[in-house]
Amino acid sequence: MGRYFAGRLLQSLVTAFGVLVLVFFMLRLTGDPSTAMLPQEASAEQREAFRQSMGFDRPVGQQFLDYLAGLARGDLGKSYKFRLPVAMLIAERLPATVELALAGITLAVLVALPVGVLAAVRPRSVWAALADVLGVTGLSAPSFWIGLVLILVVGVHFHLLPVAGRDSPRNLVMPAITMSFATLGRLVRMTRASMTEVLRQDYIRVAHAKGLPYRVVNFRHALRNAAIPIVTVTGIQFGYMLGGSVVVETVFAWPGLGWLTYLALTGRDFVLVQGIALFTSWIVLALNLLTDLLYGVLDPRVSLERR
């Protein structure tokens, strides 16, 4: 087990460094950062002074080494738009994004697991029909459309919930529902498919033959053995929620990393975009590593097979 964990950790560290290289150099392939960050009417002298102050006049290799040295000190650079360290801005906005992502993934899991299990156990019931509706809607409806519909119906027409900001727990309801929809659709489909496959196994028939209650067989034995693909989807989707919440946070003006990314893009803040992209990619990698480690806990055969 220890060798399996060490191997997965080493792979994640190598991938994290590869992401660092890609983020750094791909942004510079778009052209001179001073051209993107300064207004079009800026003079040549202003552009040159800006490039020198930001270090863009040095060779790209030297810029990369300087960036690595800054990362070692926890320095992601200084935002051009906000005139503040990027690490400080991310730390300020991260709690709001984590709160929204946790609410979204919790809502998705609480709905998807029972619906998916019941749809697999009773394939011709109303639960199966509900699973079909949730699966199709969650995978096909864009998150911005769901958010706008909730705003118009719940917020504007019925005045039940606030439509923007993070002033109270009531502000979290509509963004969390919007955030959870895509994950809910995937989890319902995965839970149903995985449970259906497990329920066909011989040991499930033996458990029923021994007279065990259906609830014990379905939720204790079958669901536990069907958990690995469900954990995979949950971990990946939670990472996407943390790193890809730009649309939802923009629709609801939620003051998290997604909203900060939108402000950085519209403000042409090259350094801030680079820092957010790097930070969120590392979050996704860390969650994928945690998901892999959970495999070994849920099923020790996984660690043995990958040695």
C-alpha positions in Angstrom: 0.0 0.0 0.0 2.8 2.4 0.9 4.5 1.9 -2.5 1.2 2.5 -4.3 0.7 5.8 -2.4 4.4 6.9 -3.1 4.0 6.1 -6.8 0.8 8.1 -7.1 2.4 11.0 -5.2 5.4 11.0 -7.5 3.3 11.0 -10.6 1.2 13.9 -9.3 4.4 15.9 -8.5 5.7 15.3 -12.0 2.3 16.3 -13.5 2.2 19.4 -11.4 5.6 20.6 -12.7 4.4 19.9 -16.2 1.4 22.0 -15.6 3.6 24.8 -14.3 5.7 24.7 -17.5 2.6 24.7 -19.8 0.9 27.5 -18.0 4.0 29.7 -18.0 5.0 29.2 -21.6 1.6 28.9 -23.2 0.6 32.3 -21.9 3.7 33.8 -23.4 3.0 32.2 -26.7 0.1 34.6 -27.1 2.5 37.5 -27.6 4.1 40.3 -25.7 2.3 40.5 -22.3 2.7 44.3 -22.3 0.6 44.5 -25.5 -2.2 42.6 -23.9 -2.1 44.4 -20.5 -1.6 48.0 -21.6 -4.3 50.0 -23.4 -3.8 50.4 -27.2 -3.1 54.1 -26.9 0.0 53.5 -24.7 3.2 54.9 -26.2 6.3 52.8 -27.0 8.1 54.4 -24.1 5.3 53.4 -21.7 5.4 49.9 -23.0 9.1 49.6 -22.6 9.0 51.0 -19.1 6.2 48.6 -18.2 8.1 45.6 -19.6 11.1 46.5 -17.6 9.1 47.0 -14.4 7.4 43.6 -14.8 10.5 41.8 -15.9 9.2 41.0 -19.4 12.3 42.4 -21.0 14.4 39.6 -19.7 14.9 36.3 -21.7 12.0 33.9 -21.3 14.3 31.3 -19.6 15.4 33.8 -17.0 11.8 34.8 -16.4 10.9 31.1 -15.8 13.8 30.7 -13.3 12.7 33.9 -11.5 9.1 32.6 -11.4 10.3 29.3 -9.9 12.2 31.2 -7.3 9.1 33.3 -6.5 7.0 30.1 -6.2 9.5 28.7 -3.7 8.8 31.7 -1.5 5.0 31.5 -2.1 5.1 34.5 -4.5 2.8 34.2 -7.5 3.5 37.7 -8.7 1.7 41.0 -8.3 -1.7 41.8 -10.0 -1.5 44.6 -12.5 -5.2 45.4 -12.1 -5.5 45.3 -8.3 -2.0 46.2 -7.4 -1.9 43.4 -4.8 0.0 40.1 -4.6 -1.7 37.3 -6.6 -1.4 34.9 -3.6 -3.3 37.4 -1.4 -6.1 37.8 -3.9 -6.5 34.0 -4.3 -6.5 33.5 -0.5 -9.2 36.1 -0.2 -11.5 34.6 -2.9 -10.8 30.9 -2.2 -13.2 30.5 0.8 -16.1 31.6 -1.3 -15.3 29.2 -4.1 -14.8 26.3 -1.6 -18.1 27.1 0.1 -19.9 27.1 -3.3 -18.2 23.9 -4.5 -18.9 22.0 -1.2 -22.5 23.0 -1.3 -22.8 22.0 -5.0 -21.1 18.6 -4.6 -23.0 17.8 -1.3 -26.4 18.6 -3.0 -25.4 16.5 -6.0 -24.4 13.5 -3.9 -27.4 13.6 -1.6 -29.7 13.5 -4.6 -27.8 11.3 -7.0 -26.9 8.4 -4.7 -30.4 7.4 -3.6 -32.0 8.1 -7.0 -29.3 6.1 -8.8 -29.5 3.2 -6.4 -33.3 3.1 -6.4 -33.3 3.4 -10.2 -31.0 0.4 -10.4 -32.9 -1.7 -7.9 -36.3 -0.8 -9.5 -35.6 -0.3 -13.2 -39.3 0.2 -14.2 -40.3 2.5 -11.4 -40.7 6.3 -11.1 -37.2 6.4 -9.8 -35.8 5.1 -13.1 -37.8 7.8 -14.9 -36.5 10.5 -12.5 -32.9 9.2 -13.0 -33.4 9.5 -16.8 -34.7 13.1 -16.5 -31.9 14.2 -14.1 -29.2 12.5 -16.2 -30.4 14.1 -19.5 -31.1 17.5 -18.0 -27.9 17.7 -16.1 -25.7 16.7 -19.0 -27.4 18.8 -21.7 -28.5 22.0 -20.0 -25.8 24.7 -19.8 -25.1 26.0 -16.4 -25.5 29.6 -17.4 -29.0 28.8 -18.7 -30.0 27.1 -15.5 -28.7 30.0 -13.5 -30.6 32.6 -15.5 -33.8 30.6 -15.3 -33.5 30.4 -11.5 -32.8 34.1 -11.3 -35.8 35.0 -13.5 -38.3 32.6 -11.8 -37.1 32.3 -8.2 -35.5 35.7 -7.7 -37.2 38.2 -10.0 -40.7 36.7 -10.4 -41.4 35.2 -6.9 -38.8 37.2 -4.9 -37.9 34.1 -2.9 -34.1 34.4 -2.9 -31.5 37.0 -3.6 -30.0 36.9 -7.1 -26.4 38.1 -6.5 -23.7 38.5 -3.9 -22.7 36.5 -0.8 -24.4 38.5 2.0 -26.3 35.6 3.7 -26.8 31.8 3.5 -29.8 32.4 1.3 -27.5 33.8 -1.4 -25.9 30.3 -1.6 -29.0 28.4 -2.6 -29.4 29.2 -6.3 -25.6 29.2 -7.2 -25.3 25.8 -5.4 -28.2 24.3 -7.4 -26.8 25.6 -10.6 -23.3 24.3 -9.8 -24.7 20.9 -8.8 -26.7 20.2 -11.9 -24.0 18.9 -14.3 -22.4 16.8 -11.5 -25.9 15.5 -10.5 -26.5 14.3 -14.0 -23.2 12.4 -14.2 -23.5 10.9 -10.7 -27.0 9.6 -11.3 -26.0 7.9 -14.5 -22.8 6.5 -13.0 -24.5 5.3 -9.8 -27.3 3.6 -11.7 -24.9 1.9 -14.2 -22.4 0.8 -11.5 -25.2 -0.5 -9.2 -26.9 -2.4 -12.1 -23.7 -4.2 -12.8 -23.0 -5.1 -9.2 -26.5 -6.3 -8.6 -26.0 -9.0 -11.3 -23.1 -10.5 -9.5 -23.4 -14.0 -7.9 -22.5 -12.8 -4.3 -25.6 -10.5 -4.4 -27.8 -13.5 -5.3 -26.2 -15.4 -2.4 -26.9 -12.6 0.0 -30.5 -12.5 -1.0 -30.7 -16.3 -0.7 -29.4 -16.1 2.8 -32.4 -13.9 3.7 -30.6 -10.6 4.2 -32.9 -7.6 4.1 -33.0 -5.8 0.7 -31.8 -2.6 2.3 -28.7 -4.3 3.8 -27.9 -6.0 0.5 -28.4 -2.9 -1.7 -26.8 -0.2 0.5 -24.2 -2.1 2.5 -22.9 -4.7 0.1 -23.8 -3.6 -3.5 -23.3 0.2 -3.0 -19.9 -0.3 -1.4 -18.6 -2.5 -4.2 -20.0 0.0 -6.8 -18.3 2.9 -5.0 -15.1 3.2 -7.0 -16.5 4.7 -10.2 -18.8 6.9 -8.1 -15.8 8.2 -6.1 -14.0 8.8 -9.3 -16.7 11.0 -10.8 -17.3 12.8 -7.5 -13.6 13.7 -7.1 -13.2 14.8 -10.7 -16.4 16.9 -10.6 -15.4 18.5 -7.3 -12.1 19.5 -8.8 -13.9 21.0 -11.8 -16.2 22.9 -9.5 -13.2 24.5 -7.7 -11.3 25.3 -10.9 -14.1 25.9 -13.4 -16.7 27.9 -11.6 -16.2 31.0 -13.8 -19.7 30.8 -15.4 -21.7 30.2 -12.3 -19.9 32.8 -10.2 -20.2 35.4 -13.0 -23.9 34.8 -13.4 -24.6 35.2 -9.7 -21.7 37.7 -9.0 -20.4 35.3 -6.4 -17.1 36.7 -5.1 -14.9 33.6 -5.6 -12.0 32.5 -7.8 -14.3 32.2 -10.8 -15.4 35.9 -10.5 -11.8 36.9 -9.9 -10.8 35.0 -13.1 -13.5 36.9 -15.1 -12.2 40.2 -13.7 -8.7 39.3 -14.6 -9.6 38.3 -18.1 -11.6 41.5 -18.8 -8.9 43.6 -17.2 -6.2 41.9 -19.2 -4.3 41.1 -16.0 -1.7 38.6 -17.4 0.0 37.9 -14.1 -3.3 37.2 -12.2 -4.6 34.9 -14.9 -1.4 33.0 -14.8 -1.5 32.6 -11.0 -5.2 31.5 -10.9 -4.6 29.0 -13.8 -1.7 27.5 -12.0 -3.3 27.4 -8.6 -6.6 25.8 -9.8 -4.8 23.2 -11.8 -2.8 22.2 -8.8 -6.1 21.9 -6.8 -7.5 19.5 -9.5 -4.3 17.4 -9.4 -4.5 17.2 -5.6 -8.1 16.1 -5.7 -7.3 13.5 -8.3 -4.4 12.2 -6.1 -6.8 12.0 -3.1 -9.3 10.1 -5.3 -6.6 7.6 -6.3 -5.6 7.1 -2.7 -9.2 6.4 -1.7 -9.2 3.6 -4.3 -6.7 1.7 -2.1 -8.9 2.3 0.9 -12.1 1.2 -0.7 -10.6 -1.8 -2.6 -7.1 -3.0 -1.5 -6.9 -5.0 -4.8 -6.3 -1.7 -6.7 -3.0 -1.0 -4.9 -1.9 -4.6 -5.5 -2.7 -4.5 -9.2 -0.8 -1.3 -9.7 2.5 -2.4 -8.1 
